[in-house]
Amino acid sequence: MTTVITRTTARIVVPIILVVAVSLFLQGHSLPGGGFIGGVLTVAAFTLVYVAYNLDYLEAGVLDREVDYDRHIGQHRTVAAYRRLFVFGLAVVVGSAVAGLFVGSPFLAQTYTYVHLPLFGEIELASAVVFDLGIYCVVVGGLLTIFSVVGAE
């Protein structure tokens, strides 16, 4: 049983953590940060929600879905979604790492281009963002799977 203070703190702190996680993810291709630290902060926010509420709160309270336990694989439906996110992230990482080989570039090569947006001006689009997205999905999917399974014990 958690206290009102824990739940109130989670409601205030979780959005701030998620905004910082997104900003670190987006600056990661040219500055320190990226998919790994963005993923770790996202997991920290979800873990705080799990501590303040529980695993079912995400399904019922946030996603407005019926809480379901998948009998075929013997786990909570949210845990199965985390595992799929992990596999998707792994596929994106491997795909982005070998994509350069198909166009004659070295393994893990990256490129960038500039795009003009009306409100923002010139913005750099780097292919490293795809790799960072894969890392982000691997970290979030893997760690939340571990925390959810261990927390259910």
N, C-alpha and C positions, 0 to 999 in steps of 0.2 A: 504494500500500500504506500503510495507516494503522497506527499503533502501538497498543499495549495501553493506553497512557495516554489516547489520544484516545477509544478505545471505552469505557473506564471512565468518563471524564469525561462522555461523551454519555449513558451509562446513568444517571448521577447527576443531571445538569443538566436533561435533557429533561423529566422529569416536573415539576420545579420550574417551568420555563418555561411549561409547559402549564397548571399551576394558576394562575399569575399571569395568563396570557392569559385564562383563563375568568373570573377575578375582575374584571379590567379590562373585559371584555366586559359582564358583568352590572351593573356600576356605571355604565356609560357613558351611560345615559339620563338620569341626574341629576347626574353628576359628570364631570370630564374623563376621557376614555377612550372606550371603546365598541368598535364593530365594527372600526374601522381599526387601532387599536393592538393590540387582541386578535388580529386577523388577522396583523399583522406579527410579533408574538411567536410565534404558531403556526408561521408560515413559518420563523422563526429556529430553532425546535426541529426542524422537519423537515429544514432545511438542515444542521443539526448531525448529524442521523442519516445524511443522504446523504454527508456528508464522512467520518464515522467508518466507515460501512459502504458502501453503494451504493444505487442506485435499486431493485435487485432485492430488497434486504433487506426492504423494506416489504411486498412481495408474498409472498415465501417465508417470512420470519422472523416477521413480525407478523400478517399476514392469513391465513397458512397456505394460500395459493393457489399454483397453478403459475404460474411466470413466463411471461407470454404477450406476444407481439409481434403486434399487430393489423396484418395485412398489407393490409387494405382501406384503412386511412387512413395506413399507413406510420409508425406510432408505437407506443410502449409502451402497454400497457393502462392503466397508472396515469396517464399523461399525458392520455389520453382522459377518465378520470374527473375529473381536475383541470379540464379544459375544460368538462365538464358542470356541475361545481360553480360555475364562473364564470358560466355562462349561467343557472343556477338563481338565483344571488345577484342577478344583474342583473334577472331577472324579479321577484324579491321586492322589490327597491329600487323599481322602477318601479310595481309594484302597490301598495306601501304609500304611495308618494308621491301617487298619484292616487286612492286609496281614499276620502279625505276629500271629494273632489269629488262622489262618488255620494250622499253624505248631506248635502250642502249646506255643507260646511266648506271652508276654503281649501286650496290645494295644499300638501302636506307638513304638514297640521295633525296634531296629536297629542292624545291624550286619555289619561286614566288612571283607574283605579279601585282600591279597596282590597279585598283578600280576606283573610279570617281563616283561618289554618292552625293546627291544634292545637298543634304544637310551636313554631312561629315567631311566632305572634300575627298582627298586622296587617301585611300586605305590600302594597306598591304595585305594581300591574301597569300598565305604561305601553305604549302602542302604539308608542313609539319603539324598543322592543326588537326589533320585527319589522324595522324599517328597519336597525337595527344588525346584525341577523342577515344581512340581504342584503349589507350592506357587508362584513361578515366573510367571507362566502362569495366575494364578488368579489375581495377582497384575497388570500385563501388560494388560490383557484382560479387567479387570474391570475399571481401571483408564483411559485407552485409549477410552473405550466406553463412559465413562462420559465426558471426554474432547472433544471427537468428536461430541457428541450430543449437548453439551452446546455450543461448538464453532460454530456449524451450525445454532444456533438460532440467 
